[in-house]
Amino acid sequence: MKFLNFNKRWKKIKRTLTTFTICILLAVLAGAGLPISQMMQSLLTTGSIEVMEEDASLEEDSSMAQASLLQQIRSNDKLRRVFLEKKFVCGTETVNLGNFTPEEMVTLIKQHPGWSGYIEAESDLVVQETVNDLSPHCKENAYMSLDKEGNLTLFDGKPKEEKTIRTFFQLDVGSMETSLPAGVLEQLQNGIRVQDIEEYNSVLSTFGDYAVAPAGNIIE
């Protein structure tokens, strides 16, 4: 709880600094003779176009993959077992949905356009759902801490048990010792429980500022 309170305060400080930086940028550009409204519209339009193009590309890839899967299913009248594989941010769960005819499989997939899937060894159909949350197992057992190499790591159980789920990035422990409030680094070394996606993202966001390599470089 203390860690989360600290993180909320730190995020507020960073938002303030970001706002201050934007204000300076606006003042400089306005001084150069560019109307602020025009400049803001340009920035927002450029960002929106990039996001829209990326989303459209992802949707197109997903549609093509699903169309290919539906074609495989329709290629014969085979009855198949169908498994739903839920891929969480932390953890995976597989549920047996039962036996489906090709028509039932097609209906199931069309009802869930966000699902992907594959036919396993020409037998079972595995449909996959991506869930932006922690699995029930992770909510009960996940800890964030440091491994022996100083990497921010997600553990299944207490860190001393060394059951690594995922390694994120190496941390600059020296900078953390001088920058963070007393006790935060020790808390991380002992293990920080993450019980939901908000706590998971909060820990990543806070310690990502002390990553030796960019925080996007996640080691699987």
Disulfide bonds with the S-S distance in Angstrom:
Cys90-Cys138 1.99
